[in-house]
Amino acid sequence: MAGGGIVAQVGGKEYPGKVTFFVLMACLVASSGGLIFGYDIGISGGVTSMDTFLSKFFPSVYRKEKEVASTNQYCKFDSQLLTLFTSSLYLAALISSFVASSLTRKYRRRFSMFIGGITFLAGAIINGLALNVLMLILGRILLGIGVGFANQSVPLYLSELAPPKIRGMLNIVFQLMITIGILVANLINFADSKKEWGWRLSLGLAAVPALITYRARQQGVKAYQKPIFLTMLCHMKFGLFFFFAGWVVIMTLFIYFFLPETKNVPIEEMILVWKNHWFWSKYISDDDIHVGNDNVAMNGRCMTD
């Protein structure tokens, strides 16, 4: 195929798999790994707006917010240290996701979920007990490692565990958990915003979804960082929206040309989809294909006859 993301449908074989109570509960508990990511997305933006948090760890930002009324509202949070605090999680998550992919393949999915839960738990404890900015950043890095491991292993675990007929439904529960995590985090931020120690409670409660994910392993089963966005907005002004629009165009083109259609294709036969793709087929050798051998053999016999 010369271009585009549409590939001829392959497979369609029905694979057995019963929907049992254990399977449903295992998928539900495992998908709670999405709470880790969702809770952090929601909690950090609210915490960095609390006066008690800013005055303790980022006094320059607090003074700028309170004293300079004429300052551009977006420039009040223009602090490299504050940006480092918020962005360290995502950098750690990006790097750890590459490590997690190898460990997930070598040591199985539940091991990666376990590592994600433990590191996120440690990061939540450190952040909740933080005495200085160094502890905050260290905690954020551990949180990022937990996010990277969970986001890499949980969707894969769900895809392999779920029966084929309801695989899509159980996979989307992971996204639902992310949304629930954001909602819970914002509610907690609202309740804690006026408390002197509210930021500690907000950050420390991140241990709860981490414990749930840890329990999942035992059972076998946007306020997108406001300081980063506001720092860019402070310097780029309205041009920032053109910047993001450009990335939207790039992502749309990538989806159109590089992502194949998967409707009615069982996950067991996805290798055939990649093999038929105009670009990704370069990286799929014939030795990698372990499905459809019967059809290939039958076609070969027909050709010889």
BELDATA-V638300 format. One line per field, one symbol per residue. ss: DSSP state (A for helix, B for strand, O for the rest). phi: phi as a letter, one per 40 degrees, with the letter a starting at -180 (. if undefined). psi: psi as a letter, one per 20 degrees, with the letter a starting at -180 (. if undefined). Layout:
BEGIN
ss=???
phi=???
psi=???
END
This chain:
BEGIN
ss=OOOOOOOOOOOOOOOOOOOOAAAAAAAAAAAOOAAAAAAAAAAAAAAOOOAAAAAAAOAAAAAAAAAOOOOOAAAAAOOAAAAAAAAAAAAAAAAAAAAAAAAAAAAOAAAAAAAAAAAAAAAAAAAAOOOOAAAAAAAAAAAAAAAAAAAAAAAAAAAAAOOAAAAAAAAAAAAAAAAAAAAAAAAAAAAAOOOOOAAAAAAAOAAAAAAAAAAAAAAOOOOOOAAAAAAAAAAAOOAAAAAAAAAAAAAAAAAAAAOOOOOOOOAAAAAAAAAAOOOAAAAOOAAAOOOOAAAAAAAAAAAAO
phi=.cagbcbdcbggccbciccbccccccccccccdccdccccdcccccccbcccccccbbcccccccccbcccddcccccbcccccdcccccccccccccccccccccbgccccccccccccccccccccbdbaccccccccccccccccccccccdccccccccdcbccccccccccccccccccccccdcccccccbdcccccccccccccccccccccgc.ddfddcccccccccfccccccccccccccccccccbbccbcgbcccbcdcccccccbcccbbcccccbbgccccccccccccc
psi=phrrjpqpprcjqppqoqorhggghghgghiihhhgggghghhhhggiiphhgghghmhhggghhhhnhiqphhihjmphghhhghihghghggghhgghhghhhgjrghghhggggghhgghggghhjpirhghgggghghghgggggghhhghggghhhqqhhkggghhihghghgggggggghgggghihiqhjhhggghhiihghghghghhhhij.nlnnghgghghhhhicihhhhghhhhggghghggghiprpjpjoqhijhhhghhiqhgihhjorhiiojqjhghggghghhhh.
END
